[in-house]
């Protein structure tokens, strides 16, 4: 698989995971809101708790996927955020054989007044879903295949551990303002996980006129002065500011 295929696969997975990570506020903006269950009276001054409407057993008409399979997928995708909570609301048959429609209620524990709904379709192979206009892997370990691709083909400038058991791979554009904003987070990850291998993969976007040139210069910097010269956070920040 080519580097461009790795980038597209990773970008799709990351876009889906990012949308889920943003939680109910994004879900409510993009999908219909799930009805909120009546809140039980709370003691004065007591914080509200996140509740979901009871799932109707009549809405579970499909044999596949099972509720535990959906739960395992959601845990693999959302489980790293303790603020998120969810409940599978339905797994129903569709007019297409072996294509099921899954609806999940999702909310943020620190904002229990809002509950959103996410809907996706599982495909006959049992390994993929369609959510919005994206098709992404499905299952208890949905990112395993991409992880193996990155371990084999993410060979850009690197620092940290020589082991690829824990890899942090950044796909970035030197002219992208969002990539610039992400740098403090990247730096914290590197500091928090000293046993990780951090890899930078240049990903110039076509809408950024100077990005391809900056990517080419980056290759020259790496060849002339080594990986650390390109991966220096402060240097990359100044470089991005010069291209803004």
Number of C-alpha atoms within 10 A of each C-alpha: 8 9 15 10 11 17 18 12 18 21 13 16 20 15 14 17 15 14 15 19 19 14 23 28 16 14 22 18 10 14 14 12 17 19 13 17 13 9 13 9 8 10 8 6 6 8 10 16 14 21 22 22 14 11 14 9 10 9 14 20 14 17 12 20 20 12 17 11 14 21 17 18 18 21 16 17 22 20 14 10 14 9 14 20 22 24 20 21 24 22 27 19 19 13 7 9 9 17 20 26 22 23 19 20 25 28 25 22 19 13 15 18 15 19 27 25 23 24 18 17 20 24 21 15 10 15 14 16 22 16 14 13 6 12 18 21 22 23 20 18 14 19 17 12 11 16 19 12 17 20 15 11 13 23 13 17 20 21 16 16 15 13 11 16 11 15 21 18 20 19 16 19 23 28 24 19 13 11 16 19 11 12 16 11 10 17 12 10 14 17 12 10 15 12 16 20 19 25 21 19 18 21 18 21 15 10 9 15 12 16 22 18 12 19 19 12 13 20 16 13 15 16 13 10 10 14 19 13 16 20 18 11 16 10 12 17 15 12 15 19 14 10 15 12
